[in-house]
Amino acid sequence: MSALRIDVHAHPWTADYLDRLEALGKTDTGTQRGIGAGATGAELDHRFALMDRAGVDLQVLSVAPQSPHLAAEAEAEAVAVARTANDAYAELVARYPGRFRAFAALPLPHVDAALREVARAFDDLGAVGVGVTTTVLGRTLADPLFRPVYEELDRRGAVLCIHPAGEGAASPLIAEHDMTWMVGAPVEDTVAIMHLVLAGLPARYPRMRVLASHLGGILPLLPRRLDDHLAFESPQTPELPSIALGRLWYNTVSHVHGPALAAAAATFGADRLVLGTDFPYEDGEVFVRAVEYVSESGLAPQEATAILDTNAADLLGLSGP
């Protein structure tokens, strides 16, 4: 496959989108505002200039963690906001097909509506996957409620991209001690993926391509421990966690920490890692370093090249220029 450098972890949020979520009761949109995440000409020019510096061809856009996950009484609003987000992303992709693709937002936990949006996103809008947060209004992603969505993604061989919800892993020991994102986010990644693993979902839906954020949290350090604890702690699990984790993909967002990347490559295999930057949170020189560090982390050159330039295209079913 021809080289195609794809950043699978990048965000845009317009003020209008965030305003709509706030009007529906979301109160945590502050960290998405005023950071260059919009779609104005100046913001896009800055984004494209950084991509050029780092040799990034495409970014895959996602609204998470500001996903349109709204309660039962707000189903119509959740559907409307999801459609608005997906239409806006499709318009950006159409305007800049050499720069963008998109993960579709889903109006979960409203499964029937989410299935309709899955069909629209893939069949009409050209989405390359769907994005969800690590929990949905307190529900684990392993909740049987969501099985129809996974069945459809499995049927399509589609990507399910999982991003932290930014809830401090529902722990006051995290959220009330100023660690919601620095510690809470990788904990959420870890717990959400383990919920799927212990429920046997990677094996049940082998064609659904699960993409975890932030190298899977602390999962690169845990496979032996998980396997050893399975018999007495979760004996109903249908396969060893080390095997299930090998079915997934992981993005390289680690805030340029080479040892973490090396551990993930050693644990999961470099072929399961794909480039991510977390733009605009990693901006300027940090954005460039988020790409360059892959080649400077002690991996074999062919492993670094695959992570940077071929793995994501294979995952997403895209071809090089």
Backbone hydrogen bonds, N-H to C=O, Kabsch-Sander energy under -0.5 kcal/mol:
donor,donor_aa,acceptor,acceptor_aa,energy
4,L,309,D,-2.9
6,I,4,L,-0.8
6,I,308,L,-0.5
7,D,58,L,-2.9
8,V,6,I,-0.8
8,V,275,L,-2.7
10,A,60,V,-1.1
11,H,279,F,-2.5
13,W,37,A,-2.0
18,L,14,T,-2.1
19,D,15,A,-2.6
20,R,16,D,-2.1
21,L,17,Y,-1.9
22,E,18,L,-2.4
23,A,19,D,-2.3
24,L,20,R,-0.9
24,L,21,L,-0.7
25,G,22,E,-1.9
26,K,21,L,-2.3
32,Q,29,T,-1.5
33,R,30,G,-1.3
44,L,40,T,-2.7
45,D,41,G,-2.4
46,H,42,A,-2.1
47,R,43,E,-2.3
48,F,44,L,-3.0
49,A,45,D,-2.2
50,L,46,H,-2.0
51,M,47,R,-2.4
52,D,48,F,-2.5
53,R,49,A,-2.2
54,A,50,L,-2.1
55,G,51,M,-0.6
55,G,52,D,-0.9
56,V,51,M,-2.7
57,D,5,R,-2.0
58,L,5,R,-2.0
59,Q,99,R,-2.7
60,V,7,D,-2.8
61,L,59,Q,-0.6
61,L,101,R,-2.6
62,S,10,A,-1.3
66,Q,63,V,-2.0
67,S,65,P,-1.6
69,H,67,S,-2.2
70,L,68,P,-0.9
70,L,108,L,-0.7
74,A,71,A,-2.1
75,E,72,A,-1.4
78,A,74,A,-2.8
79,V,75,E,-2.6
80,A,76,A,-2.2
81,V,77,E,-2.7
82,A,78,A,-2.5
83,R,79,V,-2.5
84,T,80,A,-2.2
85,A,81,V,-2.6
86,N,82,A,-2.7
87,D,83,R,-2.7
88,A,84,T,-2.3
89,Y,85,A,-2.3
90,A,86,N,-2.4
91,E,87,D,-2.1
92,L,88,A,-1.9
93,V,89,Y,-2.6
94,A,90,A,-2.4
95,R,91,E,-2.1
96,Y,92,L,-2.5
99,R,96,Y,-2.2
100,F,96,Y,-2.1
101,R,59,Q,-2.1
103,F,61,L,-2.9
104,A,102,A,-0.5
104,A,129,G,-3.0
106,L,131,G,-0.6
108,L,106,L,-1.8
110,H,107,P,-1.5
111,V,109,P,-1.4
114,A,110,H,-2.5
115,L,111,V,-2.6
116,R,112,D,-1.8
117,E,113,A,-2.1
118,V,114,A,-2.4
119,A,115,L,-2.1
120,R,116,R,-2.2
121,A,117,E,-3.0
122,F,118,V,-2.4
123,D,119,A,-2.7
124,D,120,R,-2.1
125,L,120,R,-1.5
127,A,121,A,-2.5
128,V,102,A,-2.5
129,G,102,A,-0.6
130,V,159,V,-2.4
131,G,104,A,-2.9
132,V,161,C,-2.6
134,T,163,H,-1.6
136,V,139,R,-2.2
137,L,135,T,-0.5
139,R,136,V,-1.9
141,L,134,T,-0.6
143,D,140,T,-1.8
146,F,143,D,-2.1
147,R,144,P,-1.7
149,V,146,F,-0.7
150,Y,146,F,-1.8
151,E,147,R,-2.8
152,E,148,P,-1.9
153,L,149,V,-2.4
154,D,150,Y,-2.8
155,R,151,E,-2.2
156,R,152,E,-1.9
157,G,153,L,-0.9
157,G,154,D,-0.6
158,A,153,L,-2.7
160,L,209,R,-2.5
161,C,130,V,-3.2
161,C,159,V,-0.6
162,I,160,L,-0.5
162,I,211,L,-2.8
163,H,132,V,-2.2
170,A,167,E,-1.3
171,S,168,G,-2.0
174,I,171,S,-1.5
175,A,171,S,-2.7
176,E,172,P,-1.7
177,H,174,I,-1.6
178,D,175,A,-0.7
179,M,174,I,-1.6
183,V,179,M,-1.7
184,G,179,M,-3.1
187,V,183,V,-1.7
188,E,184,G,-2.8
189,D,185,A,-2.3
190,T,186,P,-2.2
191,V,187,V,-2.8
192,A,188,E,-2.6
193,I,189,D,-2.1
194,M,190,T,-2.1
195,H,191,V,-2.3
196,L,192,A,-1.6
197,V,193,I,-2.4
198,L,194,M,-3.0
199,A,195,H,-1.4
200,G,197,V,-1.5
201,L,196,L,-2.3
204,R,200,G,-1.9
205,Y,201,L,-2.5
208,M,205,Y,-1.1
209,R,158,A,-2.8
210,V,208,M,-1.0
211,L,160,L,-2.8
212,A,210,V,-0.6
212,A,249,W,-3.0
213,S,162,I,-0.6
215,L,251,N,-2.1
216,G,213,S,-2.1
217,G,213,S,-0.6
217,G,214,H,-1.6
218,I,186,P,-0.5
219,L,216,G,-1.9
221,L,218,I,-1.7
222,L,219,L,-1.6
226,L,222,L,-2.8
227,D,223,P,-2.5
228,D,224,R,-2.4
229,H,225,R,-2.0
230,L,226,L,-0.9
230,L,227,D,-0.6
233,E,229,H,-1.8
234,S,230,L,-2.1
237,T,234,S,-1.9
243,I,240,L,-0.9
244,A,240,L,-2.3
245,L,241,P,-3.2
246,G,242,S,-0.8
247,R,244,A,-1.8
248,L,245,L,-1.3
249,W,210,V,-2.6
250,Y,272,R,-2.5
251,N,212,A,-2.4
252,T,274,V,-1.8
254,S,252,T,-0.7
258,G,256,V,-0.9
260,A,257,H,-0.8
261,L,257,H,-1.5
262,A,258,G,-2.7
263,A,259,P,-2.1
264,A,260,A,-2.2
265,A,261,L,-2.6
266,A,262,A,-2.3
267,T,263,A,-2.0
268,F,264,A,-3.1
269,G,264,A,-0.7
269,G,265,A,-1.2
272,R,269,G,-2.1
273,L,270,A,-1.5
274,V,250,Y,-2.3
275,L,307,I,-1.1
277,T,9,H,-0.8
278,D,9,H,-2.7
279,F,9,H,-0.9
281,Y,278,D,-1.6
282,E,278,D,-1.2
283,D,281,Y,-0.8
286,V,283,D,-1.4
287,F,283,D,-0.7
288,V,284,G,-1.7
289,R,285,E,-2.5
290,A,286,V,-2.0
291,V,287,F,-0.8
291,V,288,V,-0.9
292,E,288,V,-2.7
293,Y,289,R,-2.7
294,V,291,V,-1.2
295,S,292,E,-1.3
296,E,293,Y,-1.0
297,S,294,V,-0.6
303,E,300,A,-0.8
304,A,300,A,-2.3
305,T,301,P,-2.4
306,A,302,Q,-1.8
307,I,303,E,-2.4
308,L,304,A,-2.4
309,D,305,T,-2.9
310,T,306,A,-1.8
311,N,306,A,-3.0
314,D,310,T,-2.0
315,L,311,N,-2.6
316,L,312,A,-2.7
317,G,313,A,-0.9
318,L,313,A,-2.5
